[in-house]
Each structure stands twice: as C-alpha cells, then as structure tokens.
Amino acid sequence: MKKKSKKMVAAIVITILVISYFLFYMWIGFSISSGIPFIMKVGLLVIPIGLIVLMVSLLFERINEIKEEDKDDLSKY
C-alpha cells in the first residue's frame, strides 16, 4: 500500500470513529431526554450535527492535501 493511501485510510477511519462518537452522544441524549427542556433537546441535536458536518469538511480538506502533497514536495527542489 502506498504511503499516500495509508494517510487517506487513516484520515477516513479517524473521521468515522469521531462521527460514530457524536452519533452515540446524540442517541444517549435523546434516550434520556424525557425530563429535559426543549432548548437542551435542540442543543443535543444541533451541536453534534454541526460537528459532524465540520468533520466531513475537514476530511475533504485533508484528502485534498494528501493528493497535492507530491506536487508541493517537487516544487521545493
């Protein structure tokens, strides 16, 4: 496996793990949300969704950096 591919796989795996953590957090929050105010329920939904969107956008940026890494290394010499 190429070094470039290993970096991509690592970024994707870490993103999947973090997203699954956020989804678990949302699930736990909603499973015990019977007595909490509405604003906290909204927070339990909006904050993790925002973080998931952020993680996906950062993943795309990282993949683009990995793809362009060879071009940048050649320009240094």
Sequence and secondary structure as in RCSB ss.txt:
>XXXX:A:sequence
MKKKSKKMVAAIVITILVISYFLFYMWIGFSISSGIPFIMKVGLLVIPIGLIVLMVSLLFERINEIKEEDKDDLS
KY
>XXXX:A:secstr
  HHHHHHHHHHHHHHHHHHHHHHHHHHHHHTGGGS HHHHHHHHHHHHHHHHHHHHHHHHHHHHHHHHHHHHHH
T 
